[in-house]
């Protein structure tokens, strides 16, 4: 497997509140992370960094998970980290109101384990199709699910970025969890809404299968495309080529 990350501030923000990462535990099992901090007078970057550090340290300190153990570990880690971020804002009132999205992807043997809170996304793909694994925790997604608006209408809805669930905004929170078979997929793409609001899934798929580009160049092209399409947010991706050799 090969992994690369790209995160840019974009043309409309002064601070990059996104964070990306990929870590390995003591038995070289990888964990991919993307987080989009928000709120609290530009303290979104504090929230995303808080969660990033807690997850990174916990993952790197452990070893040899099977898929069931990994799911329990990551479910509990999200609950614990959220609780700590919530309490941190009680201790430091100037940070009140901050929060962050979170997507985690662990590759355990031949399985892919995905956890998410918020509206950052995980996609998997093969040469035939791209599939959005995560479900956005947003107001408009509730409207789409209930049939009140279409998915197309959701893309331009004035409240499309109103998040219904985020790390640090409630004392108790649980991530959505998904399991997939790794062998069916070539790539994993994690992205913040700065990318997904501006680049359609079919465009992401087409770019990921551009054989002329390295994985690093694909990350560069994705973020540049979002910028060219007038994305008004920080733009971040984590790309994993599941079929490539090498650990980085």
C-alpha positions as a printed NumPy array, in Angstrom:
array([[  0.   ,   0.   ,   0.   ],
       [  1.091,   3.549,  -0.707],
       [ -0.343,   6.632,   1.031],
       [ -0.084,  10.352,   0.352],
       [ -1.698,  13.454,   1.868],
       [ -2.356,  16.989,   0.679],
       [ -3.908,  19.859,   2.655],
       [ -4.123,  23.488,   1.525],
       [ -5.671,  26.605,   3.026],
       [ -7.502,  27.55 ,  -0.181],
       [ -8.266,  31.031,  -1.496],
       [-11.008,  32.045,   0.948],
       [ -9.628,  31.137,   4.392],
       [ -6.87 ,  32.688,   6.489],
       [ -6.153,  29.571,   8.563],
       [ -6.02 ,  25.889,   7.616],
       [ -8.191,  24.106,  10.196],
       [ -7.947,  20.73 ,   8.396],
       [ -5.502,  18.017,   9.409],
       [ -4.519,  14.825,   7.607],
       [ -2.433,  11.914,   8.802],
       [ -1.492,   8.288,   8.391],
       [  0.09 ,   6.282,  11.181],
       [  1.281,   2.743,  11.853],
       [  0.932,   0.74 ,  15.028],
       [  3.672,  -1.504,  16.41 ],
       [  2.811,  -4.257,  13.949],
       [  2.719,  -1.88 ,  10.945],
       [ -1.07 ,  -1.783,  10.558],
       [ -2.013,   1.562,   8.976],
       [ -4.578,   4.101,  10.135],
       [ -5.613,   7.008,   7.886],
       [ -7.11 ,  10.189,   9.361],
       [ -8.767,  13.351,   8.13 ],
       [-10.295,  16.075,  10.336],
       [-11.938,  19.418,   9.556],
       [-11.908,  21.749,  12.564],
       [-14.56 ,  24.402,  13.023],
       [-16.015,  27.093,  15.235],
       [-14.921,  28.794,  18.42 ],
       [-13.44 ,  32.01 ,  16.975],
       [-11.069,  30.311,  14.558],
       [-10.112,  27.629,  17.09 ],
       [-11.087,  24.847,  14.729],
       [ -7.409,  24.071,  14.242],
       [ -7.104,  23.515,  18.011],
       [ -9.915,  20.941,  17.905],
       [ -8.546,  19.071,  14.887],
       [ -5.014,  19.029,  16.376],
       [ -6.342,  17.793,  19.741],
       [ -8.11 ,  14.851,  18.089],
       [ -5.205,  14.145,  15.715],
       [ -2.692,  13.927,  18.591],
       [ -4.908,  11.674,  20.74 ],
       [ -5.64 ,   9.256,  17.891],
       [ -2.039,   9.153,  16.64 ],
       [ -0.586,   8.426,  20.088],
       [ -3.18 ,   5.758,  20.902],
       [ -2.736,   3.941,  17.581],
       [  1.059,   4.   ,  17.628],
       [  1.109,   2.594,  21.174],
       [ -0.819,  -0.564,  20.259],
       [ -0.19 ,  -3.646,  18.164],
       [ -1.661,  -6.625,  16.369],
       [ -5.392,  -6.084,  16.007],
       [ -7.788,  -8.411,  14.322],
       [-10.771,  -6.699,  12.702],
       [-13.097,  -7.099,  15.715],
       [-10.47 ,  -5.821,  18.151],
       [ -9.686,  -2.882,  15.866],
       [-13.349,  -1.926,  15.652],
       [-13.805,  -2.029,  19.432],
       [-10.562,  -0.096,  19.965],
       [-11.444,   2.673,  17.478],
       [-15.091,   2.953,  18.609],
       [-13.896,   3.408,  22.196],
       [-11.128,   5.783,  21.135],
       [-13.605,   8.078,  19.36 ],
       [-15.912,   8.113,  22.415],
       [-12.993,   8.803,  24.795],
       [-11.361,  11.458,  22.601],
       [-14.68 ,  13.246,  22.104],
       [-15.277,  13.286,  25.865],
       [-11.794,  14.717,  26.472],
       [-12.261,  17.418,  23.808],
       [-15.625,  18.363,  25.338],
       [-14.108,  18.584,  28.849],
       [-11.14 ,  20.571,  27.503],
       [-13.563,  23.344,  26.518],
       [-14.918,  23.455,  30.085],
       [-11.372,  23.838,  31.361],
       [-10.5  ,  26.497,  28.768],
       [-13.696,  28.522,  28.119],
       [-12.075,  30.549,  25.33 ],
       [-12.251,  27.385,  23.184],
       [-15.99 ,  26.822,  23.713],
       [-17.907,  26.116,  20.523],
       [-15.055,  24.466,  18.661],
       [-15.337,  20.992,  17.172],
       [-14.058,  18.841,  14.342],
       [-15.162,  16.237,  11.865],
       [-13.247,  12.966,  11.87 ],
       [-12.79 ,  10.071,   9.466],
       [-10.589,   7.116,  10.4  ],
       [ -9.73 ,   4.223,   8.083],
       [ -7.821,   1.168,   9.318],
       [ -6.6  ,  -1.552,   6.973],
       [ -6.601,  -4.821,   8.9  ],
       [ -5.457,  -7.827,   6.843],
       [ -7.91 ,  -7.954,   3.907],
       [-10.553,  -5.699,   5.503],
       [-11.129,  -1.946,   5.503],
       [-12.623,  -0.431,   8.65 ],
       [-14.111,   3.087,   8.394],
       [-15.374,   5.349,  11.208],
       [-16.778,   8.844,  10.748],
       [-18.266,  11.785,  12.613],
       [-19.37 ,  14.853,  10.63 ],
       [-19.314,  15.556,   6.901],
       [-15.771,  14.681,   5.856],
       [-15.937,  11.647,   3.59 ],
       [-14.347,   8.321,   2.77 ],
       [-14.65 ,   6.905,  -0.744],
       [-13.49 ,   3.547,  -2.091],
       [-13.193,   2.733,  -5.76 ],
       [-12.231,   0.258,  -8.427],
       [-11.961,   0.943, -12.143],
       [-15.729,   0.495, -12.593],
       [-17.129,   2.755,  -9.875],
       [-16.591,   5.055,  -6.903],
       [-18.56 ,   4.468,  -3.703],
       [-19.106,   6.908,  -0.844],
       [-18.699,   4.819,   2.299],
       [-19.562,   7.447,   4.916],
       [-22.85 ,   9.275,   5.357],
       [-22.685,  13.032,   5.91 ],
       [-23.947,  14.125,   9.33 ],
       [-25.599,  17.251,   7.935],
       [-28.976,  18.957,   7.999],
       [-29.433,  18.572,   4.229],
       [-28.611,  14.867,   4.339],
       [-31.514,  14.434,   6.772],
       [-33.715,  16.23 ,   4.221],
       [-32.43 ,  13.983,   1.408],
       [-33.003,  10.821,   3.489],
       [-36.586,  11.878,   4.255],
       [-37.263,  12.663,   0.586],
       [-37.847,  16.39 ,   1.156],
       [-35.099,  17.406,  -1.284],
       [-33.028,  15.579,  -3.913],
       [-29.282,  14.922,  -3.725],
       [-28.84 ,  17.476,  -6.525],
       [-30.763,  20.125,  -4.57 ],
       [-28.647,  19.368,  -1.498],
       [-25.481,  20.434,  -3.335],
       [-26.692,  24.048,  -3.607],
       [-28.889,  24.231,  -0.489],
       [-28.093,  27.366,   1.596],
       [-27.717,  25.24 ,   4.755],
       [-25.705,  22.43 ,   3.174],
       [-22.759,  22.927,   5.557],
       [-24.818,  22.787,   8.743],
       [-23.392,  19.779,  10.607],
       [-25.589,  17.717,  12.925],
       [-22.747,  15.797,  14.612],
       [-19.113,  16.685,  15.336],
       [-16.345,  15.786,  17.768],
       [-16.35 ,  17.984,  20.867],
       [-19.831,  19.482,  20.559],
       [-21.644,  16.976,  22.783],
       [-20.393,  15.064,  25.818],
       [-21.255,  11.645,  24.366],
       [-20.895,  10.832,  20.691],
       [-20.499,   7.67 ,  18.652],
       [-18.991,   7.24 ,  15.215],
       [-20.713,   5.491,  12.331],
       [-18.759,   2.311,  11.539],
       [-18.429,   0.495,   8.204],
       [-16.553,  -2.643,   7.146],
       [-15.539,  -3.444,   3.584],
       [-13.57 ,  -6.128,   1.789],
       [-10.245,  -4.644,   0.746],
       [ -9.674,  -6.892,  -2.266],
       [-12.624,  -5.355,  -4.132],
       [-11.072,  -1.876,  -4.142],
       [ -8.013,  -0.176,  -5.623],
       [ -8.062,   3.192,  -3.867],
       [ -9.315,   4.867,  -0.707],
       [ -9.887,   8.638,  -0.772],
       [-10.556,  10.683,   2.367],
       [-11.654,  14.282,   1.773],
       [-12.957,  17.315,   3.652],
       [-15.964,  19.235,   2.36 ],
       [-13.653,  21.83 ,   0.83 ],
       [-12.992,  19.19 ,  -1.812],
       [-16.338,  17.369,  -1.963],
       [-18.393,  20.591,  -2.254],
       [-16.385,  21.532,  -5.348],
       [-15.423,  18.239,  -7.064],
       [-18.01 ,  15.629,  -8.044],
       [-17.442,  11.935,  -7.236],
       [-17.195,  11.041, -10.935],
       [-14.466,  13.684, -11.337],
       [-12.571,  12.216,  -8.363],
       [-12.885,   8.752,  -9.894],
       [-11.692,   9.901, -13.316],
       [ -8.675,  11.692, -11.849],
       [ -7.698,   8.733,  -9.639],
       [ -7.541,   6.516, -12.735],
       [ -5.375,   8.92 , -14.708],
       [ -2.442,   6.563, -15.288],
       [ -0.092,   9.399, -16.228],
       [ -0.024,  10.748, -12.665],
       [  1.768,   9.531,  -9.535],
       [ -0.261,   9.258,  -6.317],
       [  1.269,  12.549,  -5.107],
       [  0.311,  14.261,  -8.379],
       [ -3.255,  12.949,  -8.049],
       [ -3.518,  14.555,  -4.598],
       [ -2.125,  17.785,  -6.069],
       [ -4.606,  17.716,  -8.97 ],
       [ -7.599,  17.014,  -6.731],
       [ -6.881,  19.977,  -4.449],
       [ -6.077,  22.219,  -7.416],
       [ -9.336,  21.246,  -9.139],
       [-11.323,  22.148,  -6.01 ],
       [ -9.491,  25.492,  -5.834],
       [-10.18 ,  26.182,  -9.518],
       [-13.847,  25.308,  -8.928],
       [-14.027,  28.12 ,  -6.336],
       [-14.012,  25.996,  -3.171],
       [-14.561,  28.389,  -0.256],
       [-12.946,  26.212,   2.426],
       [ -9.703,  24.471,   3.322],
       [ -9.128,  21.567,   0.913],
       [ -7.643,  18.265,   2.083],
       [ -7.256,  14.681,   0.887],
       [ -5.639,  11.434,   2.004],
       [ -5.129,   8.926,  -0.813],
       [ -4.265,   5.245,  -0.38 ],
       [ -3.309,   2.988,  -3.289],
       [ -4.188,  -0.445,  -1.923],
       [ -2.482,  -2.31 ,  -4.753],
       [  0.887,  -0.506,  -4.617],
       [  3.922,  -1.97 ,  -2.881],
       [  5.657,  -0.232,  -0.011],
       [  4.371,   1.131,   3.282],
       [  4.524,   4.881,   2.617]])
